[in-house]
Amino acid sequence: MRDWPDSAELLTFYDHNARKMPWRVGPKERAKGVLPDPYRVWMSEIMLQQTTVAAVKDYFERFTARWPTVSDLAAAEDADVMAEWAGLGYYARARNLLKCARYVVTEHDGVFPDTVEALLTLPGVGPYTAGAVASIAFDQPATVVDGNVERVMARVFDIHTPLPAAKPELTEKAAAMTPRERPGDYAQAVMDLGATICTPRNPACGLCPWRSDCKAQAAGTAAELPKKIPKKPKPIRHGVVYIAKRVDGAYLLETRPDSGLLGGMLGWPGSGWTEGHAPKHDAPIKAEWKTLNSEAKHTFTHFHLRLTVKTALVPMDRKPSVGAFVLEDDYDSGNLPTAMRKAFDLYRGT
């Protein structure tokens, strides 16, 4: 067994087994000189943060069809971008997407910088995204470490230090493994290996191009790596939303503040979210409110949310203290963030 797997073996595997994705220039096209579009690479990496490829594909295709260049996106209305993003979650990414596009246009003449250092100056771009764009879009030998790469490195080198403490060691191994030859293809190859072969459960070690050099495979420990510190149970937060329908069919909606969860998104007025019970708050408009029997339930990364849904029918002359009435034909309930859409689905089911 060699101390280090051969990157050439993984690249050969990638040449024959690369996943087809709408933002990817495959190895055959790359070999013919077709270059990736940095805008599409950047867009995909922002969307893929803490989200699956399957969840992202349709969003990516809609975004790039509607805004095919970074200049198009920079000129877009905030509300339009937030509406297209609805349902993808982690809404700060959508706000940073716009900030970054506008920064690239104003400060870089619409051209993405090609080094990790310069990419790190862009809004919303951290070390992982900078490394991924530099590597995949510009073929720079940058280190790209996502959850798939961490898992591959932990197994190849049989590293038992639990995450997140193992991150520096895993990153060091990944950096040392990155070749000067075809670094962009290599970065995607390692991620593909983790996603399709070196999977979290039941890794298909018999199909792996690095199986003969994998220390965890030799030790019989592959299935238990990477080790992780057990997560604490997610707390439950409670809140209230008010769905007010005016007699002409318009609904009372508000745009949430830019900061915080669901920032900048359209939604139902309501309370804050706290553990134990919803904080004190006032209804957004005077009405005879009825409380639905069921709560709207949604899970975020760090907590479970339970929303009490209150509904009312209000006359035309009643003025709200927050938000504004919007006719149903003038908005798409499908563009609401998932938590708000679940509340609306409960309302419509009554």
N, C-alpha and C positions, 0 to 999 in steps of 0.2 A: 504493500500500500504506500502510495506517495504521500508526502506531507501536504501537498497542495493539489487539488484537482486541476485538470487542464481546461482552461477557458475555451480552447479550440474545440474540445469535445462537446461542450455545451452549445457553442455556436453552430456546429454541425447539426445537433439536435434541433436547434431553433430554425435553421434553414429548412428543415423538413416538417416542422410541427408548429410554427408560429401561429398564434391565434389571429384570426382576422377581426379587426376592430376598425370602426369608421375613422378614427383619428390616426391610425397607424399606417406608415409606409412599410410594407412587408419586406423581408430580406431579398426577394427576387427583384422587386422594384428598386430597392436601395442599391443593389449590385449594378443595376442599369443606369445609376446616376440620378434617380428620382430623389429629391430632397424633401424631408418633412417640412410642413408649414409650422413655424414656431407658434403662431397664433392658435392653431388647432391643438398642438401638443400642450401648450399652456392651459387652454380651455379644458381639455380632458383631465389634466392633472388636478386642477382646482375642483372640478366636478367629482373626481374619484376619491377625494379625501373623505375617509370614513364612510364610503359608499361603495356598493358593488358595481362591477362592470355592467351587469344585466340591468341595474336600475338607471344607469347613466346613459346608455346608448340612445334611447329615444330623445332624452333631453338634449344631448349633444347634437343630434341631427337637426332638431328643431331650432336650436340656437344658431348653429352655423348656416342653416338655410335662411334664417331671418336676418342674421348679422354675419355675413361671410368674411368680413375683415375686421381687424381691431379698430379701424377708423369707424366702421359701421356701428360697432358696439359702443364706442365712445360717444357717438352722437345719439344713442338711444335714450328714450325717456326712462327714468328710474322705475316708474310704476310698471312699464311694459316688461322690463327685465325681471323685476320681482314677481310679476304674474307668471311669466314663463318658468321661473324657478320653482314656483309653488309645488310642494310635494317632495322635492328633493332633499329638503332639510338643511340644517346648519346654515341659516339664512345670512349669517355674516359673510359667508363665502360669496353670495350674490352681490352684496354691497361692495366687497373688496374687488370683485370681478370688474365692476364699473369703475371704481377708483383706479385700478391698475390699467385698464384700457385707456382711460383718459390721460393718465400719467405717461404711458408709452407714446401716445399721440402728441402731447404737448412738450414732453421733455426729450423724446427720442425720435421725433418725426415719424411716428407710426411703425418704427422698426424695433423689434425686441433685441435687447443686448444679448451677446453670445457667451458671456462668462458668468460663472457662479457669483463672483463678487458684484458684478453689475446687476444681475438679476435679483440679488438680495436687497437692492435698493427699491424695488418695486413694491407698491402696496399689496399686502396680503400674500407675499411670496416669502416662504421660509426656506430653511436649508434643504428639505426634501424636494420641494417644488423647483427650487433653483437648480439642484443637481439633476433632476429629471429633465428639465427643459434644456440645460446645457448639454447633457449627454445625448438625449434622444433627438433633439432638434438640430444641434450643432456638432454632434459627434465628439464632444469634449470628454476626456477620461475622468468625469466627475463621479463621485460616489453617490449611488442611489439606494436608499435603504427604506423599504416599506415593510409591512408585516410579513409579506411573502419572503422577502430577502432575509429578514431576521430569522425566520423559521429555517430556511435553507442553511444559513451560516451556522446556526446553533446545532443542526444535525450533522453537517459536513465535518465540523470540528468538535462535535460531542461536548458542547458547552452547557454546563448544568446550572450556572448562575441564573437565578430567576429574573425575568423581566419585571420592572424596567431597569433594574440595576445592571443587567447584561448589555444594555444598549451600546455603551462605549466600546466594549470588546467586540461585539458583533459588527459595529460600524468599522472598526479597525480591520477586521478580517475582510469585510466587503471591499474596503478601499484597497487592501493589498491584492485582492483577487481581480480588480478591474484592469483589463488589458488596454494597451495603447492602440491595438488593432481593433477596429469596429466597436468602440466602447458603447455607442448608442444601441446597437443590436444586442450587445452583451447585457446591458442593463435590462432590456426588455426580455431577454432570454431567461435571466434569473427570476424575474417576476413571473414569467410564464411557467417556469419550473415549479415554483411554489404554489401557483394557482391550480395547476393541472396534474402534477405528479407528486410533489412533496407537500401534500395537502395536510391540514391540521389533523384530520382523523384518517386512519387507514391509508397511509402513504403508499403509492404504487412503486415501491423501491425496485422491483424487477424491471421497470421501464426506464429507470433513471440513468442518464448518461454518466453520472458521477458515482454510481453505486459502488464501484470497486475502490473508490477513494474516500467513501463516507465513513467516518469514524463511528458515528452513531449506528449506522447499519451493521458494522462489524461488531459493535458492543451490544447490539440488540436493544438500544435505547431510543431509536428514532421516534417511535410512536409517543413517547412521553416528553419530547422536546418540541419547542422551548418550554422551560418551566416558567410559571408565572405566579406571582404573589396573589393569593385568593382575593377577589374583589369583595368589597363591602356591599351588603344589600342596598339596593337603591331606595332612597326615601320616597315617600308619597307626598306630593304637594296638592293643595286644593285651591280652587278658584271658582269664580262665577262668570258666566257670559250671558248677555242679554240680547235676545233676538226679537227686535221690534219690527213688525210689519205694518206699514201705513195702509189705509183703506184703498189707496190707488195701486197697491202691489209693490211699492218701494220698500227697501229694507234699510235699516239704520246700520251703517258701517263706519269704521274709523281706520285710519292708517296708524299703525303702532309706531312709537318713537324709534328712531334709528338704532339706538343702543338696546342691548338685551336680546333675549330670545324672540324670534319672529320679528326682529327689528325691521321697520320699513314696510311690513306686510299689511295687506288689507285684512281686517278681521272684525269680529263682533266686539262691541264695547264690553267692558267688564272689570273685574277686580284684578289685583295682583295675585301671585301664586305663592302660597306659603305652606309649610308643614303644619299639620294639626287641623287647621280650618282656614277658610279664606279670610283675608284681612278686611277690616271695615271699609266700606265703600258706599257710594250712592248710585242709584239707578241712573242711567243716562237720559231718561225722559220720564215724565210723570205718566203712569199707566197702571192698569190693574194687571199685575204680573202673576203669571202662573208658572209653577215649577214642574218640570218634567220628572217623571218617576225614575228615569234612568240617568246616570252620569255619562258624559263623554269621556272616554279613557284614551290616553295616548302616552307613549313612553319616549322620553328623550334620552340622551346619552347618560345623564347622571341622575335622573329621577323619573318616577311615574307621575303623571298628571291626571287628576280627577276634576272635571268641570261640571258644576251644577248649571243646568241650562234653564233660564227663565225666559218666558215668551209673552208677548202682548200684541194686541191689535190696537193701533192708535189713530186718532182722527187727523185730518189734513192740517189743521191749524196748530197742532202740538209741536213745540220747538225743543229739540234735544240740547242737552248741555255739552255734549261731545259728539263728534262725528257728523255725518250728513246722510240724508236719505238718498238711496240710489235705486233707480228702477231696475227690475230684474233683467230686462233686456240690455241694460248698460253695463253689466258685469257678468262674469262667468264664475259660478260657485266652485267650479273645478280649479280655479286659480287661487282659491283660499289655501292657506297652509293647512296641513293635514289635521292638526288639532281642531281648528276652526271648522273645517269641513265635516269632521265627525260630529260636532255639535249640531251643525245644520242638518246632517243626515238623521240625527235623532229627532229633530224638530219636524222634518218632513215625514217621518215615520209615525207621527202621532195622529 
